[in-house]
Amino acid sequence: MNELLNFSEDELLAIGLSFRVAFWCAVFILPPSVFLSWCLARKQFRGKSIVEGFLNLPLVLPPVATGFILLLLLGTNGLIGKYLNEWFGIKLAFSFYAAVIASMVVSFPLAIRAIRLSIEMVDPGYEEAAKTLGANSLQTFIRVTLPLALPGIISGFVLAFARSLGEFGATIIFAGNISGETQTIPLALFNEIQVPGHETAAFRLLLVAVVFSFAAMSFSEILVKKLHHRK
């Protein structure tokens, strides 16, 4: 038992980094996820199916392919990355920011699906009533739609957080496997599995991944149920 709790410095760094990446991933994608979910739930426009397909693409693409696309776009010599490097001195690939971006891309569809479903379940009659009382579209969105869709928004946030904790393929391609900088729990677990005799270390990381992912999802379910009971 003591051996299972004897985390190495690299393992602790990987655990801490995973939580930092997951937190910032969930925070950064929440505003665009809410906005895009509202557009998809409430607006009809030409090319909507194409937009939906594009947003959901990371769900069906191999994560390694997603990482390679990010590398082609945002790498030092990438389509966009080379200009960021030349004009602003910004290098995204193989950095902490790359790990966050990779997690954001693969988590984005999950957040949108949860939030969009919640917005679609909000009765449009409430929004129309608010507008007849003098509220504009923005006020209606903030005061009526968002509070009623809050359970789905929380679910989207937690789903993004939990998905980020388990992200591997896109991260290892775009961010690399650098200890203390981009090496998250899945990458550290992958390293330990490759080394004979490191089964205990791999099992420790596996337990951490399972426990915290389960805790995040359970917390989301409990919170959403409480919010539903308050309505």
Beta strands, then each sheet from edge to edge (+ up, - down):
end
